[in-house]
Amino acid sequence: MAFKGVCVRHKANHGGGSYTLRYAEGQKRCQVCQIYLIWQTNNYCPCCGNKLRIKLREGELKLRCDEIIRQRKEQITTAITL
Ligand SMILES: [Zn+2]
C-alpha cells in the first residue's frame, strides 16, 4: 500500500531544468519507479531497492572519452596531411 508513498516523499521537483542540471543538484533517477529522487543516504531507491542512476559521472566520463577520440582523430588527420 505504501510502496509508492516512500518514493513520492523524496520525489524531486520538476522545475523545468535540464537532465544535467538534475543530476548536478544531486537528484537520482529510479528506472523502476520512473521518477527523480533527492536521496542522499545511498544509491538505492528507498521504496523498490533498485540501484539509482547518477548520470553526471557517466556523462563526464563519456565527454572525456569523446574529447580523447576527437584529439586522436585530429592527430591522425594532421599526420596524413603532412
Ligand atoms: Zn524505485
PDB file of the backbone (N, CA, C, O) and the ligand in Angstrom, with CONECT records:
HET     ZN  A 101       1
ATOM      1  N   MET A   1       0.844  -1.214   0.000  1.00  0.00           N
ATOM      2  CA  MET A   1       0.000   0.000   0.000  1.00  0.00           C
ATOM      3  C   MET A   1       0.872   1.254   0.000  1.00  0.00           C
ATOM      4  O   MET A   1       0.618   2.186  -0.764  1.00  0.00           O
ATOM      5  N   ALA A   2       1.897   1.283   0.853  1.00  0.00           N
ATOM      6  CA  ALA A   2       2.775   2.452   0.941  1.00  0.00           C
ATOM      7  C   ALA A   2       3.979   2.307   0.015  1.00  0.00           C
ATOM      8  O   ALA A   2       4.974   3.017   0.164  1.00  0.00           O
ATOM      9  N   PHE A   3       3.885   1.404  -0.920  1.00  0.00           N
ATOM     10  CA  PHE A   3       5.003   1.114  -1.817  1.00  0.00           C
ATOM     11  C   PHE A   3       5.462   2.348  -2.572  1.00  0.00           C
ATOM     12  O   PHE A   3       6.651   2.668  -2.595  1.00  0.00           O
ATOM     13  N   LYS A   4       4.522   3.033  -3.185  1.00  0.00           N
ATOM     14  CA  LYS A   4       4.874   4.229  -3.962  1.00  0.00           C
ATOM     15  C   LYS A   4       5.023   5.454  -3.076  1.00  0.00           C
ATOM     16  O   LYS A   4       5.661   6.435  -3.459  1.00  0.00           O
ATOM     17  N   GLY A   5       4.435   5.393  -1.897  1.00  0.00           N
ATOM     18  CA  GLY A   5       4.417   6.543  -0.998  1.00  0.00           C
ATOM     19  C   GLY A   5       5.805   7.027  -0.616  1.00  0.00           C
ATOM     20  O   GLY A   5       6.044   8.231  -0.528  1.00  0.00           O
ATOM     21  N   VAL A   6       6.719   6.098  -0.388  1.00  0.00           N
ATOM     22  CA  VAL A   6       8.072   6.465   0.034  1.00  0.00           C
ATOM     23  C   VAL A   6       8.759   7.272  -1.064  1.00  0.00           C
ATOM     24  O   VAL A   6       9.416   8.280  -0.805  1.00  0.00           O
ATOM     25  N   CYS A   7       8.589   6.806  -2.279  1.00  0.00           N
ATOM     26  CA  CYS A   7       9.199   7.487  -3.421  1.00  0.00           C
ATOM     27  C   CYS A   7       8.689   8.905  -3.565  1.00  0.00           C
ATOM     28  O   CYS A   7       9.471   9.839  -3.738  1.00  0.00           O
ATOM     29  N   VAL A   8       7.390   9.066  -3.496  1.00  0.00           N
ATOM     30  CA  VAL A   8       6.757  10.369  -3.710  1.00  0.00           C
ATOM     31  C   VAL A   8       7.273  11.391  -2.709  1.00  0.00           C
ATOM     32  O   VAL A   8       7.434  12.568  -3.033  1.00  0.00           O
ATOM     33  N   ARG A   9       7.528  10.931  -1.494  1.00  0.00           N
ATOM     34  CA  ARG A   9       8.012  11.835  -0.450  1.00  0.00           C
ATOM     35  C   ARG A   9       9.382  12.396  -0.806  1.00  0.00           C
ATOM     36  O   ARG A   9       9.721  13.510  -0.404  1.00  0.00           O
ATOM     37  N   HIS A  10      10.163  11.644  -1.548  1.00  0.00           N
ATOM     38  CA  HIS A  10      11.516  12.076  -1.918  1.00  0.00           C
ATOM     39  C   HIS A  10      11.582  12.545  -3.360  1.00  0.00           C
ATOM     40  O   HIS A  10      12.653  12.863  -3.875  1.00  0.00           O
ATOM     41  N   LYS A  11      10.449  12.583  -3.990  1.00  0.00           N
ATOM     42  CA  LYS A  11      10.405  12.957  -5.405  1.00  0.00           C
ATOM     43  C   LYS A  11      10.943  14.366  -5.601  1.00  0.00           C
ATOM     44  O   LYS A  11      10.600  15.293  -4.867  1.00  0.00           O
ATOM     45  N   ALA A  12      11.788  14.499  -6.599  1.00  0.00           N
ATOM     46  CA  ALA A  12      12.401  15.796  -6.886  1.00  0.00           C
ATOM     47  C   ALA A  12      11.436  16.669  -7.666  1.00  0.00           C
ATOM     48  O   ALA A  12      10.620  16.180  -8.446  1.00  0.00           O
ATOM     49  N   ASN A  13      11.544  17.970  -7.442  1.00  0.00           N
ATOM     50  CA  ASN A  13      10.711  18.917  -8.189  1.00  0.00           C
ATOM     51  C   ASN A  13      11.133  18.948  -9.652  1.00  0.00           C
ATOM     52  O   ASN A  13      12.311  18.811  -9.982  1.00  0.00           O
ATOM     53  N   HIS A  14      10.165  19.128 -10.498  1.00  0.00           N
ATOM     54  CA  HIS A  14      10.478  19.144 -11.931  1.00  0.00           C
ATOM     55  C   HIS A  14      11.271  20.401 -12.303  1.00  0.00           C
ATOM     56  O   HIS A  14      12.366  20.298 -12.857  1.00  0.00           O
ATOM     57  N   GLY A  15      10.742  21.555 -12.011  1.00  0.00           N
ATOM     58  CA  GLY A  15      11.487  22.803 -12.177  1.00  0.00           C
ATOM     59  C   GLY A  15      11.875  23.161 -13.596  1.00  0.00           C
ATOM     60  O   GLY A  15      12.373  24.262 -13.830  1.00  0.00           O
ATOM     61  N   GLY A  16      11.665  22.278 -14.542  1.00  0.00           N
ATOM     62  CA  GLY A  16      11.964  22.569 -15.948  1.00  0.00           C
ATOM     63  C   GLY A  16      13.440  22.564 -16.269  1.00  0.00           C
ATOM     64  O   GLY A  16      13.839  23.038 -17.333  1.00  0.00           O
ATOM     65  N   GLY A  17      14.272  22.033 -15.366  1.00  0.00           N
ATOM     66  CA  GLY A  17      15.720  22.015 -15.597  1.00  0.00           C
ATOM     67  C   GLY A  17      16.122  20.923 -16.554  1.00  0.00           C
ATOM     68  O   GLY A  17      15.350  20.003 -16.824  1.00  0.00           O
ATOM     69  N   SER A  18      17.324  21.023 -17.065  1.00  0.00           N
ATOM     70  CA  SER A  18      17.843  20.004 -17.970  1.00  0.00           C
ATOM     71  C   SER A  18      18.243  18.765 -17.178  1.00  0.00           C
ATOM     72  O   SER A  18      18.311  18.801 -15.949  1.00  0.00           O
ATOM     73  N   TYR A  19      18.505  17.681 -17.879  1.00  0.00           N
ATOM     74  CA  TYR A  19      18.907  16.442 -17.230  1.00  0.00           C
ATOM     75  C   TYR A  19      20.201  16.645 -16.449  1.00  0.00           C
ATOM     76  O   TYR A  19      20.332  16.196 -15.311  1.00  0.00           O
ATOM     77  N   THR A  20      21.144  17.322 -17.075  1.00  0.00           N
ATOM     78  CA  THR A  20      22.443  17.564 -16.447  1.00  0.00           C
ATOM     79  C   THR A  20      22.264  18.320 -15.143  1.00  0.00           C
ATOM     80  O   THR A  20      22.907  18.024 -14.136  1.00  0.00           O
ATOM     81  N   LEU A  21      21.376  19.303 -15.185  1.00  0.00           N
ATOM     82  CA  LEU A  21      21.112  20.132 -14.015  1.00  0.00           C
ATOM     83  C   LEU A  21      20.528  19.288 -12.897  1.00  0.00           C
ATOM     84  O   LEU A  21      20.891  19.450 -11.732  1.00  0.00           O
ATOM     85  N   ARG A  22      19.619  18.383 -13.256  1.00  0.00           N
ATOM     86  CA  ARG A  22      19.005  17.490 -12.273  1.00  0.00           C
ATOM     87  C   ARG A  22      20.073  16.712 -11.518  1.00  0.00           C
ATOM     88  O   ARG A  22      20.073  16.682 -10.287  1.00  0.00           O
ATOM     89  N   TYR A  23      20.965  16.096 -12.241  1.00  0.00           N
ATOM     90  CA  TYR A  23      21.991  15.268 -11.613  1.00  0.00           C
ATOM     91  C   TYR A  23      22.993  16.131 -10.859  1.00  0.00           C
ATOM     92  O   TYR A  23      23.532  15.719  -9.832  1.00  0.00           O
ATOM     93  N   ALA A  24      23.239  17.337 -11.378  1.00  0.00           N
ATOM     94  CA  ALA A  24      24.164  18.249 -10.715  1.00  0.00           C
ATOM     95  C   ALA A  24      23.619  18.669  -9.361  1.00  0.00           C
ATOM     96  O   ALA A  24      24.385  18.948  -8.439  1.00  0.00           O
ATOM     97  N   GLU A  25      22.312  18.714  -9.239  1.00  0.00           N
ATOM     98  CA  GLU A  25      21.673  19.085  -7.981  1.00  0.00           C
ATOM     99  C   GLU A  25      21.598  17.906  -7.018  1.00  0.00           C
ATOM    100  O   GLU A  25      21.075  18.035  -5.911  1.00  0.00           O
ATOM    101  N   GLY A  26      22.113  16.775  -7.434  1.00  0.00           N
ATOM    102  CA  GLY A  26      22.120  15.603  -6.576  1.00  0.00           C
ATOM    103  C   GLY A  26      20.875  14.764  -6.698  1.00  0.00           C
ATOM    104  O   GLY A  26      20.580  13.942  -5.830  1.00  0.00           O
ATOM    105  N   GLN A  27      20.141  14.971  -7.776  1.00  0.00           N
ATOM    106  CA  GLN A  27      18.948  14.162  -7.992  1.00  0.00           C
ATOM    107  C   GLN A  27      19.331  12.844  -8.634  1.00  0.00           C
ATOM    108  O   GLN A  27      20.216  12.784  -9.488  1.00  0.00           O
ATOM    109  N   LYS A  28      18.660  11.800  -8.215  1.00  0.00           N
ATOM    110  CA  LYS A  28      18.953  10.473  -8.740  1.00  0.00           C
ATOM    111  C   LYS A  28      17.711   9.896  -9.391  1.00  0.00           C
ATOM    112  O   LYS A  28      16.587  10.193  -8.988  1.00  0.00           O
ATOM    113  N   ARG A  29      17.925   9.077 -10.390  1.00  0.00           N
ATOM    114  CA  ARG A  29      16.825   8.544 -11.169  1.00  0.00           C
ATOM    115  C   ARG A  29      16.586   7.076 -10.821  1.00  0.00           C
ATOM    116  O   ARG A  29      17.506   6.258 -10.847  1.00  0.00           O
ATOM    117  N   CYS A  30      15.334   6.760 -10.496  1.00  0.00           N
ATOM    118  CA  CYS A  30      14.960   5.361 -10.324  1.00  0.00           C
ATOM    119  C   CYS A  30      14.254   4.908 -11.589  1.00  0.00           C
ATOM    120  O   CYS A  30      13.219   5.456 -11.966  1.00  0.00           O
ATOM    121  N   GLN A  31      14.822   3.902 -12.240  1.00  0.00           N
ATOM    122  CA  GLN A  31      14.266   3.436 -13.510  1.00  0.00           C
ATOM    123  C   GLN A  31      13.012   2.594 -13.296  1.00  0.00           C
ATOM    124  O   GLN A  31      12.166   2.490 -14.185  1.00  0.00           O
ATOM    125  N   VAL A  32      12.900   2.000 -12.124  1.00  0.00           N
ATOM    126  CA  VAL A  32      11.725   1.169 -11.830  1.00  0.00           C
ATOM    127  C   VAL A  32      10.512   2.052 -11.550  1.00  0.00           C
ATOM    128  O   VAL A  32       9.439   1.846 -12.116  1.00  0.00           O
ATOM    129  N   CYS A  33      10.695   3.040 -10.667  1.00  0.00           N
ATOM    130  CA  CYS A  33       9.592   3.940 -10.317  1.00  0.00           C
ATOM    131  C   CYS A  33       9.445   5.061 -11.345  1.00  0.00           C
ATOM    132  O   CYS A  33       8.420   5.741 -11.378  1.00  0.00           O
ATOM    133  N   GLN A  34      10.462   5.256 -12.182  1.00  0.00           N
ATOM    134  CA  GLN A  34      10.487   6.261 -13.242  1.00  0.00           C
ATOM    135  C   GLN A  34      10.290   7.671 -12.688  1.00  0.00           C
ATOM    136  O   GLN A  34       9.531   8.468 -13.239  1.00  0.00           O
ATOM    137  N   ILE A  35      10.981   7.961 -11.599  1.00  0.00           N
ATOM    138  CA  ILE A  35      10.960   9.312 -11.044  1.00  0.00           C
ATOM    139  C   ILE A  35      12.360   9.719 -10.598  1.00  0.00           C
ATOM    140  O   ILE A  35      13.246   8.887 -10.408  1.00  0.00           O
ATOM    141  N   TYR A  36      12.524  11.029 -10.440  1.00  0.00           N
ATOM    142  CA  TYR A  36      13.778  11.556  -9.914  1.00  0.00           C
ATOM    143  C   TYR A  36      13.641  11.728  -8.412  1.00  0.00           C
ATOM    144  O   TYR A  36      12.614  12.192  -7.918  1.00  0.00           O
ATOM    145  N   LEU A  37      14.677  11.352  -7.699  1.00  0.00           N
ATOM    146  CA  LEU A  37      14.636  11.429  -6.247  1.00  0.00           C
ATOM    147  C   LEU A  37      15.766  12.288  -5.715  1.00  0.00           C
ATOM    148  O   LEU A  37      16.851  12.351  -6.293  1.00  0.00           O
ATOM    149  N   ILE A  38      15.488  12.947  -4.601  1.00  0.00           N
ATOM    150  CA  ILE A  38      16.559  13.582  -3.839  1.00  0.00           C
ATOM    151  C   ILE A  38      16.812  12.654  -2.663  1.00  0.00           C
ATOM    152  O   ILE A  38      16.097  12.684  -1.661  1.00  0.00           O
ATOM    153  N   TRP A  39      17.805  11.860  -2.800  1.00  0.00           N
ATOM    154  CA  TRP A  39      18.049  10.766  -1.847  1.00  0.00           C
ATOM    155  C   TRP A  39      19.552  10.650  -1.643  1.00  0.00           C
ATOM    156  O   TRP A  39      20.259  10.077  -2.471  1.00  0.00           O
ATOM    157  N   GLN A  40      20.029  11.194  -0.543  1.00  0.00           N
ATOM    158  CA  GLN A  40      21.471  11.267  -0.308  1.00  0.00           C
ATOM    159  C   GLN A  40      21.995  10.077   0.493  1.00  0.00           C
ATOM    160  O   GLN A  40      23.206   9.864   0.553  1.00  0.00           O
ATOM    161  N   THR A  41      21.102   9.298   1.109  1.00  0.00           N
ATOM    162  CA  THR A  41      21.519   8.217   2.009  1.00  0.00           C
ATOM    163  C   THR A  41      22.411   7.204   1.299  1.00  0.00           C
ATOM    164  O   THR A  41      23.498   6.876   1.775  1.00  0.00           O
ATOM    165  N   ASN A  42      21.942   6.717   0.165  1.00  0.00           N
ATOM    166  CA  ASN A  42      22.735   5.788  -0.629  1.00  0.00           C
ATOM    167  C   ASN A  42      22.266   5.845  -2.074  1.00  0.00           C
ATOM    168  O   ASN A  42      21.458   6.701  -2.434  1.00  0.00           O
ATOM    169  N   ASN A  43      22.767   4.945  -2.896  1.00  0.00           N
ATOM    170  CA  ASN A  43      22.414   4.958  -4.310  1.00  0.00           C
ATOM    171  C   ASN A  43      21.295   3.972  -4.635  1.00  0.00           C
ATOM    172  O   ASN A  43      21.159   3.543  -5.781  1.00  0.00           O
ATOM    173  N   TYR A  44      20.507   3.617  -3.649  1.00  0.00           N
ATOM    174  CA  TYR A  44      19.419   2.677  -3.877  1.00  0.00           C
ATOM    175  C   TYR A  44      18.076   3.316  -3.566  1.00  0.00           C
ATOM    176  O   TYR A  44      17.937   4.072  -2.604  1.00  0.00           O
ATOM    177  N   CYS A  45      17.104   3.003  -4.382  1.00  0.00           N
ATOM    178  CA  CYS A  45      15.777   3.568  -4.235  1.00  0.00           C
ATOM    179  C   CYS A  45      15.184   3.183  -2.877  1.00  0.00           C
ATOM    180  O   CYS A  45      15.199   2.011  -2.500  1.00  0.00           O
ATOM    181  N   PRO A  46      14.659   4.180  -2.140  1.00  0.00           N
ATOM    182  CA  PRO A  46      14.109   3.897  -0.809  1.00  0.00           C
ATOM    183  C   PRO A  46      12.861   3.017  -0.843  1.00  0.00           C
ATOM    184  O   PRO A  46      12.505   2.430   0.178  1.00  0.00           O
ATOM    185  N   CYS A  47      12.202   2.912  -1.970  1.00  0.00           N
ATOM    186  CA  CYS A  47      10.973   2.105  -1.979  1.00  0.00           C
ATOM    187  C   CYS A  47      11.113   0.776  -2.708  1.00  0.00           C
ATOM    188  O   CYS A  47      10.572  -0.227  -2.244  1.00  0.00           O
ATOM    189  N   CYS A  48      11.820   0.733  -3.832  1.00  0.00           N
ATOM    190  CA  CYS A  48      11.895  -0.534  -4.564  1.00  0.00           C
ATOM    191  C   CYS A  48      13.269  -1.195  -4.443  1.00  0.00           C
ATOM    192  O   CYS A  48      13.423  -2.361  -4.804  1.00  0.00           O
ATOM    193  N   GLY A  49      14.264  -0.466  -3.941  1.00  0.00           N
ATOM    194  CA  GLY A  49      15.584  -1.043  -3.716  1.00  0.00           C
ATOM    195  C   GLY A  49      16.442  -1.123  -4.967  1.00  0.00           C
ATOM    196  O   GLY A  49      17.554  -1.648  -4.926  1.00  0.00           O
ATOM    197  N   ASN A  50      15.934  -0.606  -6.079  1.00  0.00           N
ATOM    198  CA  ASN A  50      16.687  -0.607  -7.332  1.00  0.00           C
ATOM    199  C   ASN A  50      17.842   0.381  -7.245  1.00  0.00           C
ATOM    200  O   ASN A  50      17.730   1.416  -6.589  1.00  0.00           O
ATOM    201  N   LYS A  51      18.950   0.063  -7.903  1.00  0.00           N
ATOM    202  CA  LYS A  51      20.099   0.974  -7.901  1.00  0.00           C
ATOM    203  C   LYS A  51      19.748   2.231  -8.696  1.00  0.00           C
ATOM    204  O   LYS A  51      19.279   2.159  -9.832  1.00  0.00           O
ATOM    205  N   LEU A  52      19.988   3.381  -8.070  1.00  0.00           N
ATOM    206  CA  LEU A  52      19.644   4.648  -8.708  1.00  0.00           C
ATOM    207  C   LEU A  52      20.726   5.071  -9.685  1.00  0.00           C
ATOM    208  O   LEU A  52      21.900   4.733  -9.534  1.00  0.00           O
ATOM    209  N   ARG A  53      20.303   5.808 -10.675  1.00  0.00           N
ATOM    210  CA  ARG A  53      21.228   6.293 -11.695  1.00  0.00           C
ATOM    211  C   ARG A  53      21.705   7.687 -11.334  1.00  0.00           C
ATOM    212  O   ARG A  53      20.912   8.584 -11.046  1.00  0.00           O
ATOM    213  N   ILE A  54      23.018   7.848 -11.357  1.00  0.00           N
ATOM    214  CA  ILE A  54      23.603   9.176 -11.186  1.00  0.00           C
ATOM    215  C   ILE A  54      24.375   9.428 -12.465  1.00  0.00           C
ATOM    216  O   ILE A  54      25.528   9.020 -12.602  1.00  0.00           O
ATOM    217  N   LYS A  55      23.737  10.093 -13.384  1.00  0.00           N
ATOM    218  CA  LYS A  55      24.259  10.094 -14.743  1.00  0.00           C
ATOM    219  C   LYS A  55      25.392  11.088 -14.959  1.00  0.00           C
ATOM    220  O   LYS A  55      26.112  11.007 -15.954  1.00  0.00           O
ATOM    221  N   LEU A  56      25.549  12.010 -14.043  1.00  0.00           N
ATOM    222  CA  LEU A  56      26.536  13.071 -14.247  1.00  0.00           C
ATOM    223  C   LEU A  56      27.937  12.496 -14.428  1.00  0.00           C
ATOM    224  O   LEU A  56      28.668  12.886 -15.339  1.00  0.00           O
ATOM    225  N   ARG A  57      28.303  11.558 -13.541  1.00  0.00           N
ATOM    226  CA  ARG A  57      29.641  10.972 -13.610  1.00  0.00           C
ATOM    227  C   ARG A  57      29.854  10.248 -14.936  1.00  0.00           C
ATOM    228  O   ARG A  57      30.898  10.378 -15.574  1.00  0.00           O
ATOM    229  N   GLU A  58      28.835   9.479 -15.334  1.00  0.00           N
ATOM    230  CA  GLU A  58      28.904   8.752 -16.604  1.00  0.00           C
ATOM    231  C   GLU A  58      29.070   9.744 -17.747  1.00  0.00           C
ATOM    232  O   GLU A  58      29.868   9.541 -18.662  1.00  0.00           O
ATOM    233  N   GLY A  59      28.303  10.811 -17.668  1.00  0.00           N
ATOM    234  CA  GLY A  59      28.320  11.843 -18.703  1.00  0.00           C
ATOM    235  C   GLY A  59      29.678  12.500 -18.810  1.00  0.00           C
ATOM    236  O   GLY A  59      30.207  12.711 -19.902  1.00  0.00           O
ATOM    237  N   GLU A  60      30.229  12.817 -17.657  1.00  0.00           N
ATOM    238  CA  GLU A  60      31.550  13.444 -17.619  1.00  0.00           C
ATOM    239  C   GLU A  60      32.591  12.517 -18.236  1.00  0.00           C
ATOM    240  O   GLU A  60      33.468  12.937 -18.991  1.00  0.00           O
ATOM    241  N   LEU A  61      32.461  11.245 -17.884  1.00  0.00           N
ATOM    242  CA  LEU A  61      33.402  10.249 -18.374  1.00  0.00           C
ATOM    243  C   LEU A  61      33.293  10.123 -19.886  1.00  0.00           C
ATOM    244  O   LEU A  61      34.305  10.060 -20.585  1.00  0.00           O
ATOM    245  N   LYS A  62      32.070  10.088 -20.385  1.00  0.00           N
ATOM    246  CA  LYS A  62      31.831   9.952 -21.817  1.00  0.00           C
ATOM    247  C   LYS A  62      32.380  11.175 -22.555  1.00  0.00           C
ATOM    248  O   LYS A  62      32.991  11.058 -23.618  1.00  0.00           O
ATOM    249  N   LEU A  63      32.149  12.344 -21.966  1.00  0.00           N
ATOM    250  CA  LEU A  63      32.632  13.583 -22.563  1.00  0.00           C
ATOM    251  C   LEU A  63      34.144  13.542 -22.702  1.00  0.00           C
ATOM    252  O   LEU A  63      34.701  13.946 -23.723  1.00  0.00           O
ATOM    253  N   ARG A  64      34.798  13.047 -21.660  1.00  0.00           N
ATOM    254  CA  ARG A  64      36.252  12.959 -21.656  1.00  0.00           C
ATOM    255  C   ARG A  64      36.727  11.967 -22.722  1.00  0.00           C
ATOM    256  O   ARG A  64      37.723  12.211 -23.402  1.00  0.00           O
ATOM    257  N   CYS A  65      36.027  10.875 -22.861  1.00  0.00           N
ATOM    258  CA  CYS A  65      36.354   9.867 -23.876  1.00  0.00           C
ATOM    259  C   CYS A  65      36.206  10.459 -25.270  1.00  0.00           C
ATOM    260  O   CYS A  65      37.072  10.281 -26.127  1.00  0.00           O
ATOM    261  N   ASP A  66      35.111  11.159 -25.487  1.00  0.00           N
ATOM    262  CA  ASP A  66      34.864  11.796 -26.776  1.00  0.00           C
ATOM    263  C   ASP A  66      35.978  12.784 -27.113  1.00  0.00           C
ATOM    264  O   ASP A  66      36.425  12.870 -28.257  1.00  0.00           O
ATOM    265  N   GLU A  67      36.414  13.522 -26.106  1.00  0.00           N
ATOM    266  CA  GLU A  67      37.482  14.513 -26.268  1.00  0.00           C
ATOM    267  C   GLU A  67      38.773  13.828 -26.721  1.00  0.00           C
ATOM    268  O   GLU A  67      39.452  14.302 -27.633  1.00  0.00           O
ATOM    269  N   ILE A  68      39.099  12.717 -26.080  1.00  0.00           N
ATOM    270  CA  ILE A  68      40.325  11.969 -26.399  1.00  0.00           C
ATOM    271  C   ILE A  68      40.238  11.422 -27.826  1.00  0.00           C
ATOM    272  O   ILE A  68      41.202  11.512 -28.587  1.00  0.00           O
ATOM    273  N   ILE A  69      39.091  10.860 -28.185  1.00  0.00           N
ATOM    274  CA  ILE A  69      38.890  10.317 -29.536  1.00  0.00           C
ATOM    275  C   ILE A  69      39.032  11.426 -30.574  1.00  0.00           C
ATOM    276  O   ILE A  69      39.660  11.244 -31.616  1.00  0.00           O
ATOM    277  N   ARG A  70      38.441  12.566 -30.272  1.00  0.00           N
ATOM    278  CA  ARG A  70      38.495  13.712 -31.186  1.00  0.00           C
ATOM    279  C   ARG A  70      39.944  14.168 -31.397  1.00  0.00           C
ATOM    280  O   ARG A  70      40.378  14.426 -32.520  1.00  0.00           O
ATOM    281  N   GLN A  71      40.674  14.258 -30.282  1.00  0.00           N
ATOM    282  CA  GLN A  71      42.074  14.694 -30.354  1.00  0.00           C
ATOM    283  C   GLN A  71      42.904  13.714 -31.178  1.00  0.00           C
ATOM    284  O   GLN A  71      43.755  14.123 -31.968  1.00  0.00           O
ATOM    285  N   ARG A  72      42.654  12.427 -30.992  1.00  0.00           N
ATOM    286  CA  ARG A  72      43.398  11.398 -31.728  1.00  0.00           C
ATOM    287  C   ARG A  72      43.104  11.501 -33.220  1.00  0.00           C
ATOM    288  O   ARG A  72      43.997  11.373 -34.057  1.00  0.00           O
ATOM    289  N   LYS A  73      41.835  11.735 -33.533  1.00  0.00           N
ATOM    290  CA  LYS A  73      41.430  11.855 -34.931  1.00  0.00           C
ATOM    291  C   LYS A  73      42.144  13.043 -35.574  1.00  0.00           C
ATOM    292  O   LYS A  73      42.608  12.968 -36.712  1.00  0.00           O
ATOM    293  N   GLU A  74      42.220  14.136 -34.823  1.00  0.00           N
ATOM    294  CA  GLU A  74      42.898  15.340 -35.308  1.00  0.00           C
ATOM    295  C   GLU A  74      44.371  15.058 -35.569  1.00  0.00           C
ATOM    296  O   GLU A  74      44.936  15.506 -36.567  1.00  0.00           O
ATOM    297  N   GLN A  75      44.979  14.315 -34.665  1.00  0.00           N
ATOM    298  CA  GLN A  75      46.397  13.967 -34.799  1.00  0.00           C
ATOM    299  C   GLN A  75      46.623  13.132 -36.054  1.00  0.00           C
ATOM    300  O   GLN A  75      47.586  13.341 -36.792  1.00  0.00           O
ATOM    301  N   ILE A  76      45.717  12.180 -36.281  1.00  0.00           N
ATOM    302  CA  ILE A  76      45.821  11.313 -37.451  1.00  0.00           C
ATOM    303  C   ILE A  76      45.651  12.140 -38.730  1.00  0.00           C
ATOM    304  O   ILE A  76      46.401  11.998 -39.696  1.00  0.00           O
ATOM    305  N   THR A  77      44.644  13.002 -38.696  1.00  0.00           N
ATOM    306  CA  THR A  77      44.371  13.863 -39.854  1.00  0.00           C
ATOM    307  C   THR A  77      45.583  14.738 -40.155  1.00  0.00           C
ATOM    308  O   THR A  77      45.967  14.902 -41.313  1.00  0.00           O
ATOM    309  N   THR A  78      46.179  15.294 -39.114  1.00  0.00           N
ATOM    310  CA  THR A  78      47.359  16.150 -39.271  1.00  0.00           C
ATOM    311  C   THR A  78      48.507  15.343 -39.871  1.00  0.00           C
ATOM    312  O   THR A  78      49.211  15.814 -40.764  1.00  0.00           O
ATOM    313  N   ALA A  79      48.686  14.123 -39.371  1.00  0.00           N
ATOM    314  CA  ALA A  79      49.756  13.254 -39.856  1.00  0.00           C
ATOM    315  C   ALA A  79      49.582  12.936 -41.337  1.00  0.00           C
ATOM    316  O   ALA A  79      50.558  12.909 -42.087  1.00  0.00           O
ATOM    317  N   ILE A  80      48.356  12.697 -41.758  1.00  0.00           N
ATOM    318  CA  ILE A  80      48.066  12.360 -43.156  1.00  0.00           C
ATOM    319  C   ILE A  80      48.322  13.579 -44.042  1.00  0.00           C
ATOM    320  O   ILE A  80      48.885  13.464 -45.131  1.00  0.00           O
ATOM    321  N   THR A  81      47.899  14.747 -43.556  1.00  0.00           N
ATOM    322  CA  THR A  81      48.052  15.991 -44.313  1.00  0.00           C
ATOM    323  C   THR A  81      49.534  16.314 -44.534  1.00  0.00           C
ATOM    324  O   THR A  81      49.937  16.775 -45.601  1.00  0.00           O
ATOM    325  N   LEU A  82      50.329  16.057 -43.492  1.00  0.00           N
ATOM    326  CA  LEU A  82      51.758  16.345 -43.592  1.00  0.00           C
ATOM    327  C   LEU A  82      52.418  15.254 -44.440  1.00  0.00           C
ATOM    328  O   LEU A  82      53.629  15.292 -44.660  1.00  0.00           O
TER     329      LEU A  82
HETATM  330 ZN    ZN A 101      12.144   2.967  -7.010  1.00  0.00          ZN2+
END
